[in-house]
């Protein structure tokens, strides 16, 4: 078991490192491409085509099972909206990279925890702890500081980055839901979403970018067409690899762990872009980026603590439940067994304690006797077994000798 756990951790670490390298390269190549080829819809189109083309032979080579049967209503409610959100998020992400520096775009995308909290409250009515809410403050302050001090600020780029962040938040939430609900392989889901998004996006691309590119003579003077095509193909291949690895990581870890890995990925993308693209930055800009990323890590820690506390509160020790058993004395007053003995009195009847779920797990063997059997009134000096149950025969007579081993039996 320990070896399997260690192998799983090593696999996730390797996947995360690959994810960081591929994502950083993809963003740098995308920025270089969009600087001289200002058509983010076309870049998105190439990426969706790459997902549809590259995934199919890989699925066959890996002998991944075919899609599980999914009802039409589930397609309409979950999968089709998820595919729609995928292409909208992809287009918005490329628009943001086109209009603003990569480092600033990913600083804005650090607001993903904020969108996650808001969406969870709106969609699932999920409330967070005070600590989680306070962890969002440095994220908001950091992004605001980076926005104010950004030398290449553009409102369209900011709005596109926020739209992409909201879309990716929804995609992460519902992709995990589809994997759990349908049992579909994560790479099969990636291929399905890519194909559906491509079908939805094709008419939009033809209506906007296709005609514009056809009549744009300036493309030939900006960059060698062969270099543009090469960058387009490289960007599409890196995007497919990034999605491939991201879905693999999402399959192996919880959404919270994925969020932590995603925050670390943003640090690598910002660092690599600043080194390779050399876009001008200011000291407040760097402070804002650092504060936003630190806030994301703080949010993930607060969320982890909240989930841990929730799990701990769901399991109450049996000793806490057993202490709540009440006995009724001859005067009709209820009290605990210890209080009766302390007062030198004898209890006459056992009163059922309030229901607690731990009995369903700790007393499965006594299920046939009912969860809370009462002590008959004919018994003058009853004693209870260690597990809190009294077992009777048909005449309601107890054998005191059998009570010592913690399980009273019928005589």
C-alpha atoms as a printed R data frame, in Angstrom:
    type eleno elety resid chain resno       x       y       z
1   ATOM     1    CA   UNK     A     1   0.000   0.000   0.000
2   ATOM     2    CA   UNK     A     2   2.804   2.426   0.905
3   ATOM     3    CA   UNK     A     3   4.621   1.636  -2.354
4   ATOM     4    CA   UNK     A     4   1.461   2.287  -4.381
5   ATOM     5    CA   UNK     A     5   0.935   5.570  -2.553
6   ATOM     6    CA   UNK     A     6   4.551   6.593  -3.183
7   ATOM     7    CA   UNK     A     7   4.242   5.731  -6.871
8   ATOM     8    CA   UNK     A     8   1.058   7.796  -7.154
9   ATOM     9    CA   UNK     A     9   2.764  10.818  -5.548
10  ATOM    10    CA   UNK     A    10   5.771  10.528  -7.892
11  ATOM    11    CA   UNK     A    11   3.446  10.340 -10.893
12  ATOM    12    CA   UNK     A    12   1.592  13.504  -9.823
13  ATOM    13    CA   UNK     A    13   4.880  15.376  -9.193
14  ATOM    14    CA   UNK     A    14   6.218  14.460 -12.651
15  ATOM    15    CA   UNK     A    15   2.918  15.483 -14.257
16  ATOM    16    CA   UNK     A    16   3.001  18.833 -12.423
17  ATOM    17    CA   UNK     A    17   6.551  19.588 -13.582
18  ATOM    18    CA   UNK     A    18   5.592  18.752 -17.165
19  ATOM    19    CA   UNK     A    19   2.480  20.905 -16.797
20  ATOM    20    CA   UNK     A    20   4.534  23.909 -15.651
21  ATOM    21    CA   UNK     A    21   7.063  23.580 -18.484
22  ATOM    22    CA   UNK     A    22   4.446  23.061 -21.195
23  ATOM    23    CA   UNK     A    23   2.177  25.860 -19.932
24  ATOM    24    CA   UNK     A    24   5.041  28.344 -19.719
25  ATOM    25    CA   UNK     A    25   6.196  27.458 -23.237
26  ATOM    26    CA   UNK     A    26   2.644  27.620 -24.585
27  ATOM    27    CA   UNK     A    27   2.062  31.107 -23.166
28  ATOM    28    CA   UNK     A    28   5.368  32.447 -24.473
29  ATOM    29    CA   UNK     A    29   4.755  30.996 -27.959
30  ATOM    30    CA   UNK     A    30   1.179  32.307 -27.928
31  ATOM    31    CA   UNK     A    31   2.341  35.830 -27.052
32  ATOM    32    CA   UNK     A    32   4.998  35.766 -29.775
33  ATOM    33    CA   UNK     A    33   2.383  34.596 -32.282
34  ATOM    34    CA   UNK     A    34  -0.299  37.121 -31.332
35  ATOM    35    CA   UNK     A    35   2.122  40.058 -31.415
36  ATOM    36    CA   UNK     A    36   2.272  39.798 -35.222
37  ATOM    37    CA   UNK     A    37  -0.870  37.733 -35.848
38  ATOM    38    CA   UNK     A    38  -3.707  39.528 -33.986
39  ATOM    39    CA   UNK     A    39  -6.349  36.845 -34.458
40  ATOM    40    CA   UNK     A    40  -7.043  35.152 -31.096
41  ATOM    41    CA   UNK     A    41 -10.077  33.319 -32.499
42  ATOM    42    CA   UNK     A    42  -7.916  31.640 -35.129
43  ATOM    43    CA   UNK     A    43  -5.374  30.619 -32.487
44  ATOM    44    CA   UNK     A    44  -8.231  29.116 -30.452
45  ATOM    45    CA   UNK     A    45  -9.545  27.371 -33.571
46  ATOM    46    CA   UNK     A    46  -6.165  25.744 -34.208
47  ATOM    47    CA   UNK     A    47  -6.002  24.591 -30.597
48  ATOM    48    CA   UNK     A    48  -9.447  22.978 -30.728
49  ATOM    49    CA   UNK     A    49  -8.573  21.249 -34.009
50  ATOM    50    CA   UNK     A    50  -5.362  19.979 -32.396
51  ATOM    51    CA   UNK     A    51  -7.319  18.497 -29.467
52  ATOM    52    CA   UNK     A    52  -9.734  16.748 -31.856
53  ATOM    53    CA   UNK     A    53  -6.970  15.431 -34.154
54  ATOM    54    CA   UNK     A    54  -4.248  14.457 -31.678
55  ATOM    55    CA   UNK     A    55  -6.492  12.892 -29.040
56  ATOM    56    CA   UNK     A    56  -8.110  10.281 -31.292
57  ATOM    57    CA   UNK     A    57  -4.949   8.271 -32.212
58  ATOM    58    CA   UNK     A    58  -3.598   8.589 -28.664
59  ATOM    59    CA   UNK     A    59  -6.826   7.121 -27.253
60  ATOM    60    CA   UNK     A    60  -6.541   4.181 -29.646
61  ATOM    61    CA   UNK     A    61  -2.849   3.683 -28.888
62  ATOM    62    CA   UNK     A    62  -3.516   3.700 -25.135
63  ATOM    63    CA   UNK     A    63  -6.496   1.327 -25.649
64  ATOM    64    CA   UNK     A    64  -8.746   3.582 -23.587
65  ATOM    65    CA   UNK     A    65 -12.287   2.278 -23.378
66  ATOM    66    CA   UNK     A    66 -15.006   3.896 -25.429
67  ATOM    67    CA   UNK     A    67 -17.310   6.455 -23.886
68  ATOM    68    CA   UNK     A    68 -19.773   5.237 -21.326
69  ATOM    69    CA   UNK     A    69 -23.442   5.643 -22.084
70  ATOM    70    CA   UNK     A    70 -24.616   9.080 -21.037
71  ATOM    71    CA   UNK     A    71 -28.263  10.131 -21.151
72  ATOM    72    CA   UNK     A    72 -29.397  12.881 -23.510
73  ATOM    73    CA   UNK     A    73 -30.576  15.003 -20.598
74  ATOM    74    CA   UNK     A    74 -27.094  14.811 -18.999
75  ATOM    75    CA   UNK     A    75 -25.547  15.887 -22.310
76  ATOM    76    CA   UNK     A    76 -27.831  18.889 -22.503
77  ATOM    77    CA   UNK     A    77 -27.494  19.892 -18.854
78  ATOM    78    CA   UNK     A    78 -23.777  19.340 -18.214
79  ATOM    79    CA   UNK     A    79 -21.552  18.289 -21.113
80  ATOM    80    CA   UNK     A    80 -22.715  20.678 -23.857
81  ATOM    81    CA   UNK     A    81 -22.584  23.751 -21.556
82  ATOM    82    CA   UNK     A    82 -19.148  22.548 -20.416
83  ATOM    83    CA   UNK     A    83 -17.940  22.400 -24.035
84  ATOM    84    CA   UNK     A    84 -19.423  25.848 -24.698
85  ATOM    85    CA   UNK     A    85 -17.587  27.215 -21.667
86  ATOM    86    CA   UNK     A    86 -14.366  25.633 -22.895
87  ATOM    87    CA   UNK     A    87 -14.266  27.524 -26.187
88  ATOM    88    CA   UNK     A    88 -15.434  30.811 -24.594
89  ATOM    89    CA   UNK     A    89 -12.721  30.511 -21.928
90  ATOM    90    CA   UNK     A    90 -10.080  29.656 -24.542
91  ATOM    91    CA   UNK     A    91 -10.971  32.644 -26.723
92  ATOM    92    CA   UNK     A    92 -11.030  34.990 -23.715
93  ATOM    93    CA   UNK     A    93  -7.661  33.677 -22.552
94  ATOM    94    CA   UNK     A    94  -6.090  34.372 -25.955
95  ATOM    95    CA   UNK     A    95  -7.615  37.840 -26.118
96  ATOM    96    CA   UNK     A    96  -6.121  38.642 -22.709
97  ATOM    97    CA   UNK     A    97  -2.655  37.432 -23.749
98  ATOM    98    CA   UNK     A    98  -2.951  39.418 -26.988
99  ATOM    99    CA   UNK     A    99  -3.906  42.699 -25.276
100 ATOM   100    CA   UNK     A   100  -1.815  42.603 -22.066
101 ATOM   101    CA   UNK     A   101   1.494  41.013 -20.965
102 ATOM   102    CA   UNK     A   102   1.427  37.334 -20.027
103 ATOM   103    CA   UNK     A   103   2.567  38.133 -16.480
104 ATOM   104    CA   UNK     A   104  -0.339  40.521 -15.892
105 ATOM   105    CA   UNK     A   105  -2.895  38.189 -17.518
106 ATOM   106    CA   UNK     A   106  -1.925  35.383 -15.155
107 ATOM   107    CA   UNK     A   107  -1.898  37.721 -12.169
108 ATOM   108    CA   UNK     A   108  -5.534  38.509 -12.959
109 ATOM   109    CA   UNK     A   109  -6.229  34.779 -13.326
110 ATOM   110    CA   UNK     A   110  -5.055  34.374  -9.729
111 ATOM   111    CA   UNK     A   111  -8.592  35.554  -8.837
112 ATOM   112    CA   UNK     A   112  -9.834  32.030  -9.605
113 ATOM   113    CA   UNK     A   113 -10.430  31.250  -5.874
114 ATOM   114    CA   UNK     A   114 -12.704  34.294  -5.675
115 ATOM   115    CA   UNK     A   115 -14.773  33.008  -8.597
116 ATOM   116    CA   UNK     A   116 -14.776  29.511  -7.115
117 ATOM   117    CA   UNK     A   117 -16.185  30.758  -3.787
118 ATOM   118    CA   UNK     A   118 -18.845  32.911  -5.473
119 ATOM   119    CA   UNK     A   119 -19.876  30.187  -7.923
120 ATOM   120    CA   UNK     A   120 -20.034  27.543  -5.187
121 ATOM   121    CA   UNK     A   121 -22.335  29.820  -3.190
122 ATOM   122    CA   UNK     A   122 -24.574  30.592  -6.180
123 ATOM   123    CA   UNK     A   123 -24.730  27.071  -7.629
124 ATOM   124    CA   UNK     A   124 -24.556  24.861  -4.542
125 ATOM   125    CA   UNK     A   125 -25.351  27.317  -1.706
126 ATOM   126    CA   UNK     A   126 -22.003  26.379  -0.163
127 ATOM   127    CA   UNK     A   127 -20.838  28.611   2.681
128 ATOM   128    CA   UNK     A   128 -17.172  29.057   3.592
129 ATOM   129    CA   UNK     A   129 -15.422  29.697   6.885
130 ATOM   130    CA   UNK     A   130 -14.356  33.179   7.967
131 ATOM   131    CA   UNK     A   131 -10.735  32.175   7.416
132 ATOM   132    CA   UNK     A   132 -11.454  31.305   3.775
133 ATOM   133    CA   UNK     A   133 -13.201  34.634   3.182
134 ATOM   134    CA   UNK     A   134 -10.316  36.580   4.738
135 ATOM   135    CA   UNK     A   135  -7.804  34.700   2.542
136 ATOM   136    CA   UNK     A   136  -9.440  36.297  -0.514
137 ATOM   137    CA   UNK     A   137  -8.433  39.798   0.651
138 ATOM   138    CA   UNK     A   138  -4.722  39.616  -0.365
139 ATOM   139    CA   UNK     A   139  -5.750  38.183  -3.746
140 ATOM   140    CA   UNK     A   140  -8.042  41.138  -4.441
141 ATOM   141    CA   UNK     A   141  -5.522  43.676  -3.115
142 ATOM   142    CA   UNK     A   142  -2.664  42.110  -5.085
143 ATOM   143    CA   UNK     A   143  -4.574  42.074  -8.379
144 ATOM   144    CA   UNK     A   144  -5.740  45.663  -7.775
145 ATOM   145    CA   UNK     A   145  -2.164  46.808  -7.085
146 ATOM   146    CA   UNK     A   146  -0.859  45.005 -10.176
147 ATOM   147    CA   UNK     A   147  -3.641  46.584 -12.261
148 ATOM   148    CA   UNK     A   148  -2.948  50.135 -11.057
149 ATOM   149    CA   UNK     A   149   0.803  49.819 -11.660
150 ATOM   150    CA   UNK     A   150   0.599  47.898 -14.975
151 ATOM   151    CA   UNK     A   151   2.397  49.914 -17.666
152 ATOM   152    CA   UNK     A   152   0.645  48.097 -20.543
153 ATOM   153    CA   UNK     A   153  -2.848  48.121 -19.041
154 ATOM   154    CA   UNK     A   154  -5.781  47.505 -21.389
155 ATOM   155    CA   UNK     A   155  -9.435  47.287 -20.291
156 ATOM   156    CA   UNK     A   156 -10.340  44.678 -22.920
157 ATOM   157    CA   UNK     A   157  -7.416  42.538 -21.778
158 ATOM   158    CA   UNK     A   158  -8.523  42.819 -18.143
159 ATOM   159    CA   UNK     A   159 -12.138  41.884 -18.914
160 ATOM   160    CA   UNK     A   160 -11.021  38.977 -21.121
161 ATOM   161    CA   UNK     A   161  -8.740  37.643 -18.363
162 ATOM   162    CA   UNK     A   162 -11.574  37.836 -15.810
163 ATOM   163    CA   UNK     A   163 -13.974  36.087 -18.217
164 ATOM   164    CA   UNK     A   164 -11.424  33.330 -18.866
165 ATOM   165    CA   UNK     A   165 -10.856  32.882 -15.136
166 ATOM   166    CA   UNK     A   166 -14.579  32.541 -14.449
167 ATOM   167    CA   UNK     A   167 -14.925  30.042 -17.311
168 ATOM   168    CA   UNK     A   168 -11.984  27.935 -16.186
169 ATOM   169    CA   UNK     A   169 -13.384  27.885 -12.624
170 ATOM   170    CA   UNK     A   170 -16.661  26.467 -13.907
171 ATOM   171    CA   UNK     A   171 -14.774  24.038 -16.139
172 ATOM   172    CA   UNK     A   172 -12.718  22.673 -13.235
173 ATOM   173    CA   UNK     A   173 -15.814  22.218 -11.045
174 ATOM   174    CA   UNK     A   174 -17.983  20.482 -13.640
175 ATOM   175    CA   UNK     A   175 -15.205  18.447 -15.308
176 ATOM   176    CA   UNK     A   176 -14.575  16.720 -11.974
177 ATOM   177    CA   UNK     A   177 -18.331  16.236 -11.599
178 ATOM   178    CA   UNK     A   178 -18.604  14.567 -15.028
179 ATOM   179    CA   UNK     A   179 -15.681  12.257 -14.247
180 ATOM   180    CA   UNK     A   180 -17.338  11.174 -10.995
181 ATOM   181    CA   UNK     A   181 -20.894  10.934 -12.367
182 ATOM   182    CA   UNK     A   182 -20.199   9.035 -15.586
183 ATOM   183    CA   UNK     A   183 -16.988   7.107 -14.879
184 ATOM   184    CA   UNK     A   184 -15.692   8.412 -18.224
185 ATOM   185    CA   UNK     A   185 -11.926   8.334 -18.775
186 ATOM   186    CA   UNK     A   186 -10.446  11.821 -18.355
187 ATOM   187    CA   UNK     A   187  -8.734  11.780 -21.771
188 ATOM   188    CA   UNK     A   188 -11.951  10.628 -23.410
189 ATOM   189    CA   UNK     A   189 -13.709  13.590 -21.782
190 ATOM   190    CA   UNK     A   190 -11.009  15.952 -23.111
191 ATOM   191    CA   UNK     A   191 -11.520  14.602 -26.646
192 ATOM   192    CA   UNK     A   192 -15.308  14.881 -26.360
193 ATOM   193    CA   UNK     A   193 -15.198  18.472 -25.109
194 ATOM   194    CA   UNK     A   194 -12.693  19.439 -27.803
195 ATOM   195    CA   UNK     A   195 -14.865  18.033 -30.598
196 ATOM   196    CA   UNK     A   196 -18.055  19.634 -29.266
197 ATOM   197    CA   UNK     A   197 -16.333  22.995 -28.749
198 ATOM   198    CA   UNK     A   198 -14.921  22.817 -32.291
199 ATOM   199    CA   UNK     A   199 -18.382  22.243 -33.783
200 ATOM   200    CA   UNK     A   200 -19.792  25.175 -31.809
201 ATOM   201    CA   UNK     A   201 -16.912  27.498 -32.615
202 ATOM   202    CA   UNK     A   202 -16.509  26.797 -36.343
203 ATOM   203    CA   UNK     A   203 -19.411  29.036 -37.507
204 ATOM   204    CA   UNK     A   204 -18.215  31.858 -35.233
205 ATOM   205    CA   UNK     A   205 -14.668  31.621 -36.616
206 ATOM   206    CA   UNK     A   206 -15.899  31.641 -40.237
207 ATOM   207    CA   UNK     A   207 -18.091  34.676 -39.544
208 ATOM   208    CA   UNK     A   208 -15.356  36.755 -37.909
209 ATOM   209    CA   UNK     A   209 -11.710  35.716 -38.424
210 ATOM   210    CA   UNK     A   210 -11.819  33.683 -41.650
211 ATOM   211    CA   UNK     A   211 -13.027  36.519 -43.899
212 ATOM   212    CA   UNK     A   212 -10.803  39.113 -42.180
213 ATOM   213    CA   UNK     A   213  -7.653  37.022 -42.611
214 ATOM   214    CA   UNK     A   214  -8.463  36.384 -46.263
215 ATOM   215    CA   UNK     A   215  -8.510  40.140 -47.006
216 ATOM   216    CA   UNK     A   216  -5.639  41.128 -44.687
217 ATOM   217    CA   UNK     A   217  -2.644  41.870 -46.935
218 ATOM   218    CA   UNK     A   218  -0.545  43.193 -44.051
219 ATOM   219    CA   UNK     A   219   0.037  39.680 -42.718
220 ATOM   220    CA   UNK     A   220   2.671  39.061 -45.383
221 ATOM   221    CA   UNK     A   221   4.686  42.113 -44.285
222 ATOM   222    CA   UNK     A   222   4.516  41.461 -40.520
223 ATOM   223    CA   UNK     A   223   6.112  38.032 -40.444
224 ATOM   224    CA   UNK     A   224   7.142  35.261 -42.810
225 ATOM   225    CA   UNK     A   225   3.956  33.191 -43.423
226 ATOM   226    CA   UNK     A   226   5.894  29.976 -42.879
227 ATOM   227    CA   UNK     A   227   7.009  31.196 -39.453
228 ATOM   228    CA   UNK     A   228   3.410  32.116 -38.574
229 ATOM   229    CA   UNK     A   229   2.162  28.678 -39.606
230 ATOM   230    CA   UNK     A   230   4.964  27.034 -37.625
231 ATOM   231    CA   UNK     A   231   4.057  29.030 -34.487
232 ATOM   232    CA   UNK     A   232   0.366  28.199 -34.982
233 ATOM   233    CA   UNK     A   233   1.111  24.480 -35.173
234 ATOM   234    CA   UNK     A   234   3.473  24.649 -32.196
235 ATOM   235    CA   UNK     A   235   0.907  26.573 -30.146
236 ATOM   236    CA   UNK     A   236  -1.777  24.016 -31.037
237 ATOM   237    CA   UNK     A   237   0.448  21.078 -30.102
238 ATOM   238    CA   UNK     A   238   1.526  22.648 -26.798
239 ATOM   239    CA   UNK     A   239  -2.086  23.503 -25.979
240 ATOM   240    CA   UNK     A   240  -3.136  19.894 -26.544
241 ATOM   241    CA   UNK     A   241  -0.284  18.642 -24.364
242 ATOM   242    CA   UNK     A   242  -1.213  21.137 -21.653
243 ATOM   243    CA   UNK     A   243  -4.855  19.987 -21.662
244 ATOM   244    CA   UNK     A   244  -3.728  16.341 -21.753
245 ATOM   245    CA   UNK     A   245  -1.548  16.762 -18.657
246 ATOM   246    CA   UNK     A   246  -4.057  19.039 -16.855
247 ATOM   247    CA   UNK     A   247  -6.896  16.513 -17.223
248 ATOM   248    CA   UNK     A   248  -4.541  13.734 -16.084
249 ATOM   249    CA   UNK     A   249  -3.660  15.694 -12.939
250 ATOM   250    CA   UNK     A   250  -7.330  16.508 -12.278
251 ATOM   251    CA   UNK     A   251  -8.085  12.777 -12.514
252 ATOM   252    CA   UNK     A   252  -5.422  11.842  -9.933
253 ATOM   253    CA   UNK     A   253  -5.960  14.574  -7.319
254 ATOM   254    CA   UNK     A   254  -8.768  16.419  -5.562
255 ATOM   255    CA   UNK     A   255  -9.989  19.814  -6.848
256 ATOM   256    CA   UNK     A   256  -8.243  21.483  -3.892
257 ATOM   257    CA   UNK     A   257  -4.869  19.886  -4.712
258 ATOM   258    CA   UNK     A   258  -5.411  20.837  -8.349
259 ATOM   259    CA   UNK     A   259  -5.988  24.448  -7.273
260 ATOM   260    CA   UNK     A   260  -2.682  24.463  -5.353
261 ATOM   261    CA   UNK     A   261  -0.839  23.058  -8.374
262 ATOM   262    CA   UNK     A   262  -2.542  25.631 -10.593
263 ATOM   263    CA   UNK     A   263  -1.345  28.483  -8.340
264 ATOM   264    CA   UNK     A   264   2.223  27.175  -8.516
265 ATOM   265    CA   UNK     A   265   1.879  26.912 -12.297
266 ATOM   266    CA   UNK     A   266   1.062  30.620 -12.484
267 ATOM   267    CA   UNK     A   267   4.272  31.443 -10.628
268 ATOM   268    CA   UNK     A   268   6.304  29.530 -13.220
269 ATOM   269    CA   UNK     A   269   4.458  31.150 -16.153
270 ATOM   270    CA   UNK     A   270   4.933  34.676 -14.771
271 ATOM   271    CA   UNK     A   271   8.612  34.051 -14.062
272 ATOM   272    CA   UNK     A   272   9.385  32.511 -17.460
273 ATOM   273    CA   UNK     A   273   7.457  35.210 -19.353
274 ATOM   274    CA   UNK     A   274   9.278  38.012 -17.530
275 ATOM   275    CA   UNK     A   275  12.642  36.430 -18.331
276 ATOM   276    CA   UNK     A   276  12.004  35.551 -21.988
277 ATOM   277    CA   UNK     A   277   9.618  38.293 -23.165
278 ATOM   278    CA   UNK     A   278  11.235  41.067 -21.085
279 ATOM   279    CA   UNK     A   279   8.086  43.166 -20.781
280 ATOM   280    CA   UNK     A   280   8.629  46.274 -18.601
281 ATOM   281    CA   UNK     A   281   7.445  46.053 -14.998
282 ATOM   282    CA   UNK     A   282   7.536  48.256 -11.915
283 ATOM   283    CA   UNK     A   283   8.218  47.415  -8.284
284 ATOM   284    CA   UNK     A   284   4.528  47.860  -7.238
285 ATOM   285    CA   UNK     A   285   3.658  45.586 -10.140
286 ATOM   286    CA   UNK     A   286   5.907  42.838  -8.774
287 ATOM   287    CA   UNK     A   287   4.538  43.343  -5.244
288 ATOM   288    CA   UNK     A   288   0.986  42.999  -6.548
289 ATOM   289    CA   UNK     A   289   1.830  39.777  -8.414
290 ATOM   290    CA   UNK     A   290   3.547  38.317  -5.354
291 ATOM   291    CA   UNK     A   291   0.675  39.324  -3.055
292 ATOM   292    CA   UNK     A   292  -1.937  37.789  -5.366
293 ATOM   293    CA   UNK     A   293  -0.104  34.471  -5.675
294 ATOM   294    CA   UNK     A   294   0.559  34.387  -1.923
295 ATOM   295    CA   UNK     A   295  -3.142  34.986  -1.370
296 ATOM   296    CA   UNK     A   296  -3.986  32.012  -3.576
297 ATOM   297    CA   UNK     A   297  -1.709  29.770  -1.533
298 ATOM   298    CA   UNK     A   298  -3.263  31.142   1.676
299 ATOM   299    CA   UNK     A   299  -6.741  30.438   0.316
300 ATOM   300    CA   UNK     A   300  -5.800  26.848  -0.480
301 ATOM   301    CA   UNK     A   301  -4.439  26.392   3.067
302 ATOM   302    CA   UNK     A   302  -7.606  27.883   4.579
303 ATOM   303    CA   UNK     A   303  -9.769  25.671   2.382
304 ATOM   304    CA   UNK     A   304  -7.761  22.601   3.397
305 ATOM   305    CA   UNK     A   305  -8.198  23.429   7.103
306 ATOM   306    CA   UNK     A   306 -11.939  23.959   6.614
307 ATOM   307    CA   UNK     A   307 -12.357  20.605   4.861
308 ATOM   308    CA   UNK     A   308 -10.302  18.860   7.538
309 ATOM   309    CA   UNK     A   309 -12.408  20.379  10.323
310 ATOM   310    CA   UNK     A   310 -15.610  19.393   8.518
311 ATOM   311    CA   UNK     A   311 -14.482  15.769   8.249
312 ATOM   312    CA   UNK     A   312 -13.409  15.710  11.900
313 ATOM   313    CA   UNK     A   313 -16.737  17.094  13.133
314 ATOM   314    CA   UNK     A   314 -18.613  14.471  11.131
315 ATOM   315    CA   UNK     A   315 -17.208  11.673  13.348
316 ATOM   316    CA   UNK     A   316 -17.976  11.929  17.080
317 ATOM   317    CA   UNK     A   317 -16.281   9.448  19.434
318 ATOM   318    CA   UNK     A   318 -18.574   6.769  20.860
319 ATOM   319    CA   UNK     A   319 -17.604   7.768  24.396
320 ATOM   320    CA   UNK     A   320 -19.297  11.131  23.859
321 ATOM   321    CA   UNK     A   321 -22.475   9.403  22.775
322 ATOM   322    CA   UNK     A   322 -22.439   6.770  25.542
323 ATOM   323    CA   UNK     A   323 -22.193   9.464  28.220
324 ATOM   324    CA   UNK     A   324 -25.556  10.822  27.116
325 ATOM   325    CA   UNK     A   325 -27.522   7.697  28.134
326 ATOM   326    CA   UNK     A   326 -30.141   8.567  30.713
327 ATOM   327    CA   UNK     A   327 -31.697   6.384  33.410
328 ATOM   328    CA   UNK     A   328 -35.001   6.986  35.122
329 ATOM   329    CA   UNK     A   329 -35.122   6.653  38.914
330 ATOM   330    CA   UNK     A   330 -38.032   5.576  41.115
331 ATOM   331    CA   UNK     A   331 -38.959   9.220  41.609
332 ATOM   332    CA   UNK     A   332 -39.269   9.689  37.820
333 ATOM   333    CA   UNK     A   333 -36.183  11.938  37.558
334 ATOM   334    CA   UNK     A   334 -33.803  11.253  34.646
335 ATOM   335    CA   UNK     A   335 -30.050  11.291  35.154
336 ATOM   336    CA   UNK     A   336 -26.871   9.550  34.042
337 ATOM   337    CA   UNK     A   337 -25.883   6.192  35.532
338 ATOM   338    CA   UNK     A   338 -22.848   7.773  37.217
339 ATOM   339    CA   UNK     A   339 -25.038  10.373  38.975
340 ATOM   340    CA   UNK     A   340 -27.344   7.659  40.376
341 ATOM   341    CA   UNK     A   341 -24.410   5.693  41.822
342 ATOM   342    CA   UNK     A   342 -22.895   8.880  43.230
343 ATOM   343    CA   UNK     A   343 -26.133   9.604  45.088
344 ATOM   344    CA   UNK     A   344 -26.443   5.988  46.281
345 ATOM   345    CA   UNK     A   345 -29.678   5.456  44.366
346 ATOM   346    CA   UNK     A   346 -30.748   2.643  42.081
347 ATOM   347    CA   UNK     A   347 -32.034   3.330  38.571
348 ATOM   348    CA   UNK     A   348 -35.174   1.527  37.503
349 ATOM   349    CA   UNK     A   349 -35.403   1.933  33.723
350 ATOM   350    CA   UNK     A   350 -33.211   2.838  30.773
351 ATOM   351    CA   UNK     A   351 -34.325   5.773  28.663
352 ATOM   352    CA   UNK     A   352 -33.280   5.894  24.996
353 ATOM   353    CA   UNK     A   353 -30.534   8.427  24.241
354 ATOM   354    CA   UNK     A   354 -30.915  10.790  21.284
355 ATOM   355    CA   UNK     A   355 -30.031   9.365  17.877
356 ATOM   356    CA   UNK     A   356 -26.414   9.563  16.762
357 ATOM   357    CA   UNK     A   357 -25.017   8.253  13.458
358 ATOM   358    CA   UNK     A   358 -21.994   6.602  15.100
359 ATOM   359    CA   UNK     A   359 -24.289   3.811  16.366
360 ATOM   360    CA   UNK     A   360 -24.916   2.790  12.795
361 ATOM   361    CA   UNK     A   361 -21.210   2.019  12.462
362 ATOM   362    CA   UNK     A   362 -20.224   0.915  15.954
363 ATOM   363    CA   UNK     A   363 -23.195  -1.335  16.706
364 ATOM   364    CA   UNK     A   364 -23.914  -3.083  13.444
365 ATOM   365    CA   UNK     A   365 -24.050  -6.451  15.191
366 ATOM   366    CA   UNK     A   366 -26.895  -5.268  17.405
367 ATOM   367    CA   UNK     A   367 -29.000  -3.939  14.544
368 ATOM   368    CA   UNK     A   368 -31.465  -6.802  14.871
369 ATOM   369    CA   UNK     A   369 -32.256  -5.758  18.427
370 ATOM   370    CA   UNK     A   370 -33.146  -2.215  17.422
371 ATOM   371    CA   UNK     A   371 -30.911   0.804  17.921
372 ATOM   372    CA   UNK     A   372 -32.070   1.723  21.421
373 ATOM   373    CA   UNK     A   373 -33.588  -1.217  23.350
374 ATOM   374    CA   UNK     A   374 -35.189  -0.147  26.631
375 ATOM   375    CA   UNK     A   375 -34.515  -1.785  29.986
376 ATOM   376    CA   UNK     A   376 -37.729  -3.510  31.154
377 ATOM   377    CA   UNK     A   377 -39.385  -2.089  34.250
378 ATOM   378    CA   UNK     A   378 -39.361  -5.560  35.895
379 ATOM   379    CA   UNK     A   379 -35.595  -5.405  36.427
380 ATOM   380    CA   UNK     A   380 -34.653  -3.932  39.804
381 ATOM   381    CA   UNK     A   381 -30.877  -3.683  39.458
382 ATOM   382    CA   UNK     A   382 -29.930  -3.507  35.829
383 ATOM   383    CA   UNK     A   383 -26.438  -3.126  34.461
384 ATOM   384    CA   UNK     A   384 -25.580  -2.236  30.911
385 ATOM   385    CA   UNK     A   385 -22.987  -3.842  28.685
386 ATOM   386    CA   UNK     A   386 -19.938  -1.911  27.521
387 ATOM   387    CA   UNK     A   387 -21.389  -1.154  24.111
388 ATOM   388    CA   UNK     A   388 -24.468   0.452  25.628
389 ATOM   389    CA   UNK     A   389 -26.918  -2.342  24.835
390 ATOM   390    CA   UNK     A   390 -28.915  -4.621  27.101
391 ATOM   391    CA   UNK     A   391 -29.915  -7.989  25.623
392 ATOM   392    CA   UNK     A   392 -32.968  -9.807  26.988
393 ATOM   393    CA   UNK     A   393 -34.641 -13.164  26.600
394 ATOM   394    CA   UNK     A   394 -38.326 -13.575  25.957
395 ATOM   395    CA   UNK     A   395 -39.054 -13.263  29.694
396 ATOM   396    CA   UNK     A   396 -36.993 -10.058  29.993
397 ATOM   397    CA   UNK     A   397 -34.631 -11.639  32.551
398 ATOM   398    CA   UNK     A   398 -30.924 -10.699  32.500
399 ATOM   399    CA   UNK     A   399 -28.077 -12.892  33.597
400 ATOM   400    CA   UNK     A   400 -25.645 -10.621  35.528
401 ATOM   401    CA   UNK     A   401 -22.738 -13.031  34.966
402 ATOM   402    CA   UNK     A   402 -22.846 -12.501  31.233
403 ATOM   403    CA   UNK     A   403 -22.672  -8.741  31.606
404 ATOM   404    CA   UNK     A   404 -19.046  -8.709  32.698
405 ATOM   405    CA   UNK     A   405 -17.615  -9.522  29.266
406 ATOM   406    CA   UNK     A   406 -19.489  -6.596  27.722
407 ATOM   407    CA   UNK     A   407 -22.194  -8.601  25.887
408 ATOM   408    CA   UNK     A   408 -25.272  -9.768  27.754
409 ATOM   409    CA   UNK     A   409 -26.825 -12.886  26.267
410 ATOM   410    CA   UNK     A   410 -30.196 -14.576  26.602
411 ATOM   411    CA   UNK     A   411 -30.515 -17.286  29.249
